Amino acid sequence: MRIIIATLTIINKPYAQLFYHEETGIVHHHLTAELNSANLKEVLFAGNELLKKHHATKWLSDNRFMQAHAEEDADWIGNQWLPQAIEFGWKYWALVVPQTWHARNNLVDYVNLFHDMGVRVMVFTEVDPAMAWLLNIDKQPAKR
């Protein structure tokens, strides 16, 4: 089932696309193998601005074609970007994992760190189930 949602395109470059789904309040990025440190920061900062501006709480990361991040990028994400994203209201992360084992393995630390910081994380191999989870996550009754 293909999910179609009204979308604003924020960044549309060979290394990444960043979208904001207006009707659902979902920040959504698609990263490619051409992504470098400066471009990663551009995309993630722009995503944080969307969280802040729209009071969004959901983020879909389509990382299927991404390569592993450098150690410096991992430090920046954990120490600078993540605290700001959480401050701006980020609560739910649907992660579509990369196709390569090395790049997937690189994300294990992020999943654990983000979860420990209070972001609810769900991991997927395809975009449509990830989007469906985000669309329904806050419609589920609370667990007792």
SVG drawing of the C-alpha trace seen along z (x, -y; Angstrom):
<svg xmlns="http://www.w3.org/2000/svg" viewBox="-7 -28 43 35">
<polyline fill="none" stroke="black" stroke-width="0.4" points="0.0,0.0 1.5,-3.3 0.8,-6.2 0.4,-9.7 0.7,-12.8 0.7,-16.5 4.4,-17.5 6.6,-20.6 10.0,-20.0 12.6,-21.8 15.9,-20.4 16.2,-18.6 19.8,-17.9 21.7,-14.9 22.9,-14.0 19.6,-14.4 16.0,-15.4 14.1,-16.9 10.4,-17.0 7.7,-18.3 4.4,-16.5 2.0,-19.3 -1.1,-17.3 0.6,-14.9 3.5,-17.0 6.2,-14.5 9.7,-15.6 11.1,-13.2 14.6,-12.9 16.1,-10.7 19.9,-10.4 22.1,-9.1 25.7,-7.8 26.9,-11.3 26.2,-12.8 29.2,-14.4 29.5,-15.9 28.6,-19.5 25.5,-18.3 24.5,-16.0 24.5,-19.0 22.6,-21.1 19.8,-18.5 19.6,-17.8 19.6,-21.5 16.9,-22.2 14.9,-19.3 15.3,-20.7 14.0,-24.0 10.9,-22.2 10.4,-20.5 10.6,-23.9 8.5,-25.9 5.7,-23.4 5.8,-21.9 6.4,-18.5 7.2,-15.4 7.7,-12.8 10.7,-12.1 11.1,-9.6 14.7,-8.8 15.0,-7.1 18.6,-6.0 18.5,-3.0 21.2,-4.4 23.3,-6.2 26.9,-5.2 28.2,-5.0 28.9,-8.3 32.4,-9.4 33.2,-9.4 33.1,-13.2 29.6,-13.2 28.5,-10.7 29.8,-12.9 28.1,-16.0 24.8,-14.2 24.9,-12.9 26.2,-16.0 24.8,-18.9 22.0,-18.0 20.1,-15.4 19.6,-17.6 18.3,-20.4 15.9,-18.1 14.5,-16.8 14.3,-20.4 12.2,-21.3 9.8,-18.4 11.0,-15.3 9.3,-12.2 9.0,-9.5 11.6,-8.2 10.9,-5.8 14.3,-4.7 14.5,-3.0 17.9,-1.3 20.6,-1.3 21.0,1.7 24.6,2.4 25.6,4.2 28.3,1.6 26.0,-1.3 23.3,0.5 25.7,1.4 26.7,-2.3 23.1,-3.2 22.9,-0.8 24.5,-3.4 22.0,-6.1 19.0,-3.9 20.2,-3.2 21.2,-6.8 18.0,-8.3 15.9,-5.8 17.8,-6.5 17.1,-10.2 13.3,-9.6 12.7,-9.3 10.5,-6.3 12.3,-4.4 11.0,-1.9 13.3,-0.3 12.1,0.6 13.5,1.8 10.9,0.0 9.4,-3.5 5.7,-2.7 5.5,-0.7 7.6,-3.4 5.2,-6.1 2.2,-4.0 3.7,-3.6 4.3,-7.3 0.8,-8.1 -0.7,-5.8 1.7,-6.0 -0.2,-8.7 -3.5,-7.1 -2.8,-4.0 -4.2,-3.6 -1.6,-4.0 -0.3,-0.8 -1.2,-0.1"/>
</svg>
